[in-house]
């Protein structure tokens, strides 16, 4: 049996849904003490630190 190719729309939906899931996993708030605690080296944590510093300087 041959390998079936996904149609263009289905390939796009597959890619978009995978990216959305990844985005939601990265962006959701992670509770303290959770096994999935976000590392301090992650880009989101670095961005949050920078934004917090800028907000403090603006006050």
N, C-alpha and C positions, 0 to 999 in steps of 0.2 A: 504494500500500500504506500502510495506517495505521500510526501509531506504536504499538507495544505497550507497555502499562504493566507495570511489574514488580509482582508481588504484594507485599503488605505484608512478608511474611517475607523475600523476596528484597531488597527495598529496605533493610530493616534489616541484613541480612547484608552488603550492599554498603557501607553506611555504617560498620558496626562494623569490617569488615576494613580499610577505608581508615584509620580512626582508629588501629587496632592497628599498621599499618605505620608510620604517622607516629610513634607512640609509640616503637616499636622503633628507628627511625632516630635519634630524638633521644636515647634513653637508652643506646645502646650505647657502649662505651668506644672512643674514637678515638685511634689510635696517633699518637705524635709524628711530625712530618714528613709526615703524611698530607695529601693535597690537601683533604680534607674536615675539616680541623682545626676544632674548635668555636671560635666566636668568643668573646672575653672578655665581649661584651655580651649573650650569650644568657642566658636566664632560668635554665637549668640550671647554668651556670657561676656565676652570682650566688648561687644557692641553695647550691651546694657550698662557696663561700667563707664564707657565713654559718654553715653547719653546722660547718665546720672551726674557725672562730673560737669558736663556742659549745663545741665539744668541748675546745678548748685552754683555755678559761676554766674549764671544769668540773674540770680536772685540778689 
